[in-house]
Amino acid sequence: MKIAYLTSYLGKQFYEKYGKGKRFALSGPIKSQGIARSLMMAGHEVTIYTPAVTTCDAIIPAFTEEEIFPEGKLTIKYCDILSKHRCAPINEWRISKMLKKEAKGYDAFVYYNITLGAALSIGGFKNAIKVIEYEDNIFNRSLVGNKISMEGYKRKLYNYLMKRTHGVMAVCLGLQLKDTLKYSVLTPGIVNEEVITNVSSRVNTLQKDKPVHIILTGGIHYSKGGDLLVKAMTHIQTPCIVSVFGNCDLDENLKKLIAEVPERHEFHFNGYMKHEELIKTLDREADILINTTRSMGVGAQAAGFPFKMMEYASTGRPIVSSEIGKLDEEYNRHITYYEGENPAVIASTIEEVIAHYDEKTRLALELQKIVLNDYTIEGTGKKLGAFFNTISMHES
């Protein structure tokens, strides 16, 4: 099956030509690459069409690049791109024009999330299988005060796309859209070689005279709940080092919160790090990994599933997470969750993990085995192969 995959992917050639000195969020391209490789593992031919959501402050002409993986050749097509602030709608329109011209050559169209680009493109794939990769609930109330932007516009996009879509690749149970779509498969995260080859199965222990090292990846802006973690440090009595990796625009409120961290703790903001080095750092330094992503007004199993949770689980370290890190029963029993957004509750959950560290580590190492078996390229490929075969049998 030939599959056109609309997602904001950044290939190696793009990075080399246009991304030098720039810092981009890594989780999106890594997840997209994992999906594409898993589809190739299942025997499909995949071409990614990407508007490359970046701010390189450049005008980038359309081009095509190829990447070679053990599963085969991945083709990446870029439209003419205005890589500047607030130009994403223009780029989405441009990639949709390219997709419409080339749509007849494909048996399936996979699109990432509810976007303008997907809505403008899907009409060209009248006789193809249409599948959404749904990672972020479009109705998340991710603004301060549980507010949502442009809800009416988003509702129209959602309804338009759902009427034309057969199935969903969902990151969590609540995004499977079972009342809307006939076919669904769970794809919460995919670990690749950069993860598998850089994690160990060693049994980590806490040392009496050293502070507990807590690491958060993905930055600390509002929806990620980083401010909740900084506030929680006031309530944690055990000396800790809290390290944050990723994007962080430190507003005055966050600067003030960080300045108020008790002297018994340390707070470090590290910015971006190459993915491979980040995984090595988690394996080498982390005692506890934390996910403070807010529920964004839609509750557990409905907002999404943070990509970092699967990478966290691959390290074999205890994880503290908000309800947004919940998946299925087997996954959940290995992680320590807290409810709500109360910093004191987050602190007490961290203290619980510290107090029962050896048992929490045992559970974390159990989860590591599950993830490194079921959530790899190969494991996901088997699920996607069965998923597309089912749709093809009933909808072709």
Beta strands, then each sheet from edge to edge (+ up, - down):
strand 1: 2-6
strand 2: 45-50
strand 3: 58-60
strand 4: 63-69
strand 5: 72-78
strand 6: 81-83
strand 7: 108-112
strand 8: 129-134
strand 9: 167-170
strand 10: 183-186
strand 11: 212-217
strand 12: 240-245
strand 13: 266-269
strand 14: 288-291
strand 15: 319-321
strand 16: 336-337
sheet 1: 4+ 5- 2- 1- 7- 8- 9- 10-
sheet 2: 3+ 6-
sheet 3: 13+ 12+ 11+ 14+ 15+ 16+
end
